[in-house]
């Protein structure tokens, strides 16, 4: 049975583990100030034992968070390379700076709430929530490994996303698209135009696009797969879609395939004729081209802004929200509004202008008003 010991001005609770050695069960950083508080903690421990809850050795939970996070990464062998890189990035950038040196059993719910609040003003809700999900998975594994008896994330909710706040995008004008297309290597000029002006496909979808999935006669592109650093899998939403393309885009694509044929049937390829690895494309081609003409492009412009450019052009030309969502392959129009709601604001002004014209036309008299001479003549007759 656990017991309490006097330590300085407070009390700690100790017990003996299965190996007979004495271990401290209470938080060593915050000893109980009153004897009755220590007694209440002992009662909780003994109640857990009576319910068959497994005993947790506090010594096992003294492993630093950063060290255990590496062990967690080793368990993610079933995820794609891109997903694994994202997990590593969240741990390195968002979790280790705050929790890396802390023992696993010392991290409390209040610590995580404080981390969440501190991040809230500096990062998007999606970014913080992604890091929080990784943190939650790490502590679930710690429960299975019996490093601690509970998950401190269980009582914390992810941050609520503000759908009214437009996400940061940096679309190009058609003129800037041409400037950037001329700056990049000739092999990828068609990719830039195809993405920004023709389809708005995700980069991974373009890298996975094969010649048989282009219907040249009907001018259709069938988006059925997505590439992730050399691995081909389903699209981001898991859905297939068909995009109609204009005649000029079809001709552009046909010339590109003729000039850069691929033995594996890919439309866009690496200089070696293989599937494009996105990280290599960015480092070897996209980033150098952006540096050449950076002064002519919007600040913060990135590869994904080619897709945003296509969306903004659709919206500026009066496309409905459902049309934009369908062509971009969004799971719902809510996703489209999260990204582009601010671009639809001008549509309301155009609609009101059209309605004003209809009101003026409908309210105009059907019989033309009398001339001033006729009115004057009628006035004299009355007199």
C-alpha positions as CSV (number, residue, x, y, z in Angstrom):
1,X,0.0,0.0,0.0
2,X,1.2,3.5,-0.8
3,X,2.2,5.9,2.0
4,X,3.2,9.5,2.5
5,X,6.5,10.9,3.5
6,X,7.4,14.4,4.9
7,X,9.6,16.3,2.5
8,X,10.5,19.9,3.5
9,X,7.3,21.8,3.8
10,X,5.1,19.2,2.1
11,X,4.4,15.6,1.5
12,X,5.2,13.1,-1.2
13,X,3.4,9.8,-1.9
14,X,5.6,6.7,-2.4
15,X,5.0,3.0,-3.0
16,X,6.9,-0.1,-3.9
17,X,7.0,-1.4,-7.4
18,X,6.8,-5.0,-8.6
19,X,10.6,-5.3,-8.0
20,X,10.3,-4.2,-4.4
21,X,12.0,-0.8,-4.9
22,X,10.5,2.3,-3.5
23,X,9.3,4.8,-6.1
24,X,7.7,8.3,-5.8
25,X,4.1,8.4,-7.2
26,X,3.3,12.1,-6.7
27,X,4.6,14.9,-8.8
28,X,8.1,15.7,-7.4
29,X,7.9,19.3,-8.6
30,X,4.7,20.0,-6.6
31,X,4.6,18.1,-3.2
32,X,1.3,18.1,-1.4
33,X,1.1,21.1,1.0
34,X,-1.3,19.3,3.4
35,X,-1.3,15.8,4.8
36,X,-5.0,15.3,3.9
37,X,-4.3,16.0,0.2
38,X,-1.6,13.3,0.2
39,X,-4.1,11.0,1.9
40,X,-6.7,11.7,-0.8
41,X,-4.1,10.9,-3.5
42,X,-3.3,7.6,-1.8
43,X,-7.0,6.7,-1.7
44,X,-7.2,7.3,-5.4
45,X,-4.2,5.0,-6.1
46,X,-5.6,2.2,-3.9
47,X,-9.1,2.6,-5.6
48,X,-7.4,2.1,-9.0
49,X,-5.6,-1.0,-7.7
50,X,-9.0,-2.4,-6.5
51,X,-10.5,-1.9,-9.9
52,X,-7.7,-3.8,-11.5
53,X,-6.0,-0.8,-13.1
54,X,-2.4,-1.7,-13.9
55,X,0.4,-0.3,-11.8
56,X,2.5,2.3,-13.6
57,X,6.1,2.6,-12.7
58,X,7.0,6.3,-12.5
59,X,10.6,5.5,-13.4
60,X,9.5,4.3,-16.8
61,X,7.9,7.7,-17.5
62,X,11.1,9.6,-16.8
63,X,12.3,9.2,-20.4
64,X,12.4,12.7,-22.0
65,X,9.7,13.5,-24.5
66,X,12.1,14.1,-27.4
67,X,13.6,10.6,-26.9
68,X,10.2,8.9,-26.7
69,X,9.0,10.9,-29.8
70,X,11.8,9.2,-31.8
71,X,10.5,5.8,-30.6
72,X,7.0,6.9,-31.8
73,X,8.3,7.8,-35.2
74,X,9.7,4.3,-35.5
75,X,6.2,2.9,-35.2
76,X,4.9,4.9,-38.2
77,X,6.2,2.5,-40.9
78,X,2.7,2.2,-42.5
79,X,2.5,5.8,-43.6
80,X,3.7,7.4,-46.8
81,X,7.0,9.2,-46.9
82,X,5.3,12.6,-47.1
83,X,3.2,11.9,-44.1
84,X,6.2,10.7,-42.1
85,X,8.1,13.9,-43.0
86,X,5.1,16.0,-41.8
87,X,5.1,14.1,-38.5
88,X,8.8,14.6,-38.0
89,X,8.4,18.3,-38.9
90,X,5.6,18.8,-36.3
91,X,7.7,17.2,-33.6
92,X,10.8,19.1,-34.5
93,X,9.2,22.5,-35.0
94,X,6.2,22.6,-32.6
95,X,6.5,19.9,-29.9
96,X,10.2,19.4,-29.0
97,X,10.9,23.1,-28.3
98,X,8.2,23.1,-25.6
99,X,8.2,19.5,-24.3
100,X,11.5,17.9,-25.6
101,X,13.4,18.0,-22.3
102,X,10.4,17.2,-20.0
103,X,9.9,13.6,-18.7
104,X,6.9,11.9,-20.2
105,X,5.2,11.5,-16.9
106,X,5.8,15.1,-15.9
107,X,3.8,16.7,-18.7
108,X,0.4,17.7,-17.4
109,X,-2.9,18.8,-19.1
110,X,-2.1,22.4,-18.0
111,X,1.2,22.3,-19.8
112,X,-0.5,21.3,-23.0
113,X,-3.2,24.0,-22.6
114,X,-0.5,26.6,-22.1
115,X,1.3,25.4,-25.2
116,X,-1.9,25.5,-27.2
117,X,-2.6,29.1,-26.0
118,X,0.9,30.3,-26.8
119,X,0.8,28.8,-30.3
120,X,-2.7,30.3,-31.0
121,X,-1.4,33.8,-31.8
122,X,1.5,32.7,-34.0
123,X,0.2,29.8,-36.2
124,X,-3.0,28.9,-38.1
125,X,-5.5,26.7,-36.3
126,X,-4.9,23.9,-38.8
127,X,-1.2,23.9,-38.1
128,X,-1.7,23.8,-34.3
129,X,-4.4,21.1,-34.5
130,X,-2.1,18.9,-36.7
131,X,0.7,19.2,-34.1
132,X,-1.8,18.5,-31.3
133,X,-3.0,15.3,-33.0
134,X,0.6,14.1,-33.2
135,X,1.0,14.9,-29.5
136,X,-2.2,13.0,-28.7
137,X,-0.9,9.9,-30.6
138,X,2.4,10.0,-28.8
139,X,0.7,9.9,-25.4
140,X,-1.7,7.2,-26.5
141,X,1.4,5.1,-27.3
142,X,2.9,6.0,-23.9
143,X,-0.3,4.6,-22.2
144,X,0.1,1.3,-24.2
145,X,3.8,1.2,-23.1
146,X,2.7,1.9,-19.5
147,X,4.8,5.0,-19.2
148,X,1.8,6.8,-17.7
149,X,-1.7,5.9,-16.7
150,X,-3.6,8.5,-18.7
151,X,-3.4,10.7,-21.7
152,X,-3.2,14.4,-20.8
153,X,-4.6,15.4,-24.2
154,X,-7.9,13.6,-23.5
155,X,-9.6,16.6,-21.9
156,X,-8.4,19.2,-24.4
157,X,-10.3,20.1,-27.6
158,X,-8.6,21.2,-30.8
159,X,-8.8,24.8,-31.7
160,X,-11.8,26.0,-33.6
161,X,-11.1,27.1,-37.1
162,X,-12.5,30.5,-38.2
163,X,-13.9,29.8,-41.6
164,X,-14.5,33.6,-42.1
165,X,-10.8,34.3,-42.1
166,X,-9.4,33.9,-45.5
167,X,-6.2,31.8,-45.7
168,X,-3.1,33.5,-47.0
169,X,-2.7,33.0,-50.8
170,X,-0.6,34.8,-53.3
171,X,-2.2,34.3,-56.8
172,X,-0.5,35.6,-59.9
173,X,-2.0,37.7,-62.6
174,X,-2.0,36.2,-66.1
175,X,0.9,38.4,-67.0
176,X,2.9,37.2,-64.0
177,X,2.1,33.6,-64.9
178,X,3.8,34.2,-68.3
179,X,6.8,35.8,-66.6
180,X,7.3,32.9,-64.3
181,X,6.7,30.3,-67.1
182,X,9.5,32.0,-69.1
183,X,11.8,32.0,-66.1
184,X,11.6,28.3,-65.3
185,X,13.3,25.5,-67.2
186,X,11.6,24.8,-70.6
187,X,10.7,21.2,-69.4
188,X,8.4,22.7,-66.8
189,X,7.0,25.7,-68.7
190,X,3.9,23.6,-69.7
191,X,3.4,22.5,-66.0
192,X,3.2,26.2,-64.9
193,X,0.7,27.1,-67.6
194,X,-1.3,23.9,-67.1
195,X,-1.5,24.4,-63.4
196,X,-2.1,28.2,-63.2
197,X,-4.3,28.7,-66.2
198,X,-5.6,25.3,-67.3
199,X,-6.7,23.1,-64.5
200,X,-5.6,24.2,-61.0
201,X,-4.6,20.6,-60.2
202,X,-2.5,19.9,-57.1
203,X,1.2,19.4,-57.8
204,X,1.0,15.8,-56.8
205,X,-1.9,15.2,-59.1
206,X,0.0,16.7,-62.0
207,X,3.1,14.6,-61.3
208,X,1.0,11.4,-61.3
209,X,-0.9,12.3,-64.5
210,X,-0.4,9.8,-67.3
211,X,-1.0,10.2,-71.0
212,X,-3.8,7.6,-71.1
213,X,-5.7,9.7,-68.6
214,X,-5.9,12.6,-71.0
215,X,-8.8,12.4,-73.5
216,X,-7.5,14.5,-76.3
217,X,-10.7,14.3,-78.4
218,X,-13.0,15.4,-75.7
219,X,-10.4,17.6,-74.1
220,X,-10.7,16.0,-70.7
221,X,-8.2,15.2,-67.9
222,X,-9.0,12.4,-65.6
223,X,-7.5,13.0,-62.2
224,X,-7.2,9.5,-60.6
225,X,-4.0,9.5,-58.7
226,X,-1.5,11.6,-56.8
227,X,2.3,11.3,-56.4
228,X,4.1,11.7,-53.1
229,X,7.9,11.7,-53.5
230,X,8.0,8.8,-55.9
231,X,5.0,6.9,-54.5
232,X,1.6,6.9,-56.3
233,X,-1.6,6.7,-54.4
234,X,-5.2,8.1,-54.3
235,X,-5.9,11.8,-54.5
236,X,-6.0,13.9,-51.4
237,X,-9.8,13.4,-51.0
238,X,-9.7,9.8,-52.2
239,X,-12.1,10.8,-55.1
240,X,-11.5,10.8,-58.8
241,X,-12.7,13.7,-61.0
242,X,-12.7,14.8,-64.6
243,X,-11.6,18.3,-65.6
244,X,-12.5,19.7,-69.0
245,X,-9.7,21.8,-70.5
246,X,-9.8,24.4,-73.3
247,X,-8.5,23.9,-76.7
248,X,-5.3,25.9,-76.1
249,X,-4.4,24.0,-73.0
250,X,-5.0,20.7,-74.9
251,X,-2.6,21.8,-77.6
252,X,0.0,22.9,-75.0
253,X,-0.2,19.5,-73.4
254,X,0.1,17.7,-76.7
255,X,3.2,19.6,-77.7
256,X,4.8,19.0,-74.3
257,X,4.2,15.2,-74.4
258,X,5.6,15.1,-77.9
259,X,8.7,17.0,-76.9
260,X,9.3,15.2,-73.5
261,X,8.1,11.6,-73.9
262,X,8.1,9.3,-70.9
263,X,8.8,5.6,-71.1
264,X,6.4,5.2,-68.1
265,X,3.7,7.3,-69.7
266,X,3.8,10.3,-67.4
267,X,2.9,13.7,-68.8
268,X,5.4,15.7,-66.7
269,X,8.7,14.1,-65.9
270,X,12.1,14.7,-64.3
271,X,15.2,15.5,-66.5
272,X,15.9,11.8,-66.4
273,X,12.4,11.1,-67.8
274,X,11.1,9.6,-64.5
275,X,8.3,10.6,-62.2
276,X,8.9,14.0,-60.6
277,X,9.9,14.1,-57.0
278,X,8.3,17.3,-55.7
279,X,11.1,18.3,-53.3
280,X,13.7,17.9,-56.1
281,X,11.5,20.0,-58.4
282,X,11.3,22.8,-55.9
283,X,15.0,22.8,-55.1
284,X,16.3,22.4,-58.6
285,X,13.8,24.3,-60.7
286,X,11.0,26.2,-58.9
287,X,13.0,28.0,-56.3
288,X,15.8,29.2,-58.8
289,X,13.2,30.4,-61.2
290,X,11.4,32.3,-58.5
291,X,14.6,34.0,-57.5
292,X,15.2,35.2,-61.0
293,X,11.9,37.1,-61.1
294,X,11.1,37.5,-57.4
295,X,10.8,41.3,-57.8
296,X,8.0,40.8,-60.4
297,X,6.0,38.3,-58.3
298,X,3.8,38.7,-55.1
299,X,5.7,38.4,-51.9
300,X,5.4,34.9,-50.4
301,X,4.6,33.2,-53.8
302,X,5.0,29.4,-53.6
303,X,4.3,26.4,-55.8
304,X,0.8,25.9,-54.4
305,X,-0.1,29.4,-55.5
306,X,-0.3,28.2,-59.1
307,X,-3.4,26.3,-58.0
308,X,-4.6,29.4,-56.1
309,X,-4.1,31.5,-59.3
310,X,-6.4,29.2,-61.3
311,X,-9.1,29.5,-58.5
312,X,-8.8,33.3,-58.4
313,X,-9.1,33.5,-62.2
314,X,-12.3,31.3,-62.1
315,X,-13.8,33.5,-59.4
316,X,-12.9,36.8,-61.1
317,X,-14.7,35.6,-64.2
318,X,-17.9,34.8,-62.4
319,X,-17.6,31.1,-61.6
320,X,-20.0,29.8,-59.0
321,X,-18.6,28.4,-55.8
322,X,-19.8,24.9,-56.8
323,X,-17.9,25.1,-60.1
324,X,-14.7,26.2,-58.3
325,X,-15.0,23.4,-55.7
326,X,-15.7,20.8,-58.5
327,X,-12.7,21.8,-60.6
328,X,-10.3,22.0,-57.7
329,X,-11.5,18.6,-56.3
330,X,-12.5,19.9,-52.9
331,X,-14.4,17.5,-50.7
332,X,-17.0,20.2,-50.0
333,X,-17.7,23.9,-50.9
334,X,-16.9,24.7,-47.2
335,X,-13.2,24.0,-48.0
336,X,-13.5,26.3,-51.0
337,X,-15.0,29.1,-48.9
338,X,-12.2,28.6,-46.3
339,X,-9.7,29.4,-48.9
340,X,-11.4,31.8,-51.3
341,X,-14.4,33.4,-49.6
342,X,-12.8,36.9,-49.8
343,X,-12.5,36.6,-53.5
344,X,-16.3,36.3,-53.9
345,X,-16.9,39.7,-52.3
346,X,-17.0,41.5,-55.6
347,X,-19.6,39.2,-57.0
348,X,-22.2,40.8,-54.7
349,X,-21.6,44.2,-56.2
350,X,-22.0,42.9,-59.8
351,X,-25.2,41.1,-58.8
352,X,-26.6,44.3,-57.2
353,X,-25.7,46.3,-60.3
354,X,-27.6,43.8,-62.5
355,X,-30.6,43.9,-60.2
356,X,-30.6,47.7,-60.2
357,X,-30.8,47.6,-64.0
358,X,-33.8,45.3,-63.8
359,X,-35.6,47.5,-61.3
360,X,-35.1,50.6,-63.4
361,X,-36.4,48.8,-66.5
362,X,-39.4,47.4,-64.7
363,X,-40.3,50.7,-63.0
364,X,-40.1,52.8,-66.1
365,X,-43.6,54.0,-67.3
366,X,-44.9,52.0,-70.3
367,X,-46.4,55.3,-71.9
368,X,-43.9,58.1,-72.5
369,X,-44.5,61.2,-70.4
370,X,-46.1,64.1,-72.1
371,X,-43.9,66.9,-73.5
372,X,-43.7,70.2,-71.8
373,X,-45.7,72.0,-74.6
374,X,-48.6,69.5,-74.1
375,X,-48.6,70.1,-70.3
376,X,-48.6,73.9,-70.8
377,X,-51.5,73.7,-73.2
378,X,-53.5,71.6,-70.8
379,X,-52.8,74.1,-68.0
380,X,-54.1,77.0,-70.1
381,X,-57.3,75.2,-71.0
382,X,-58.0,74.6,-67.3
383,X,-57.7,78.2,-66.6
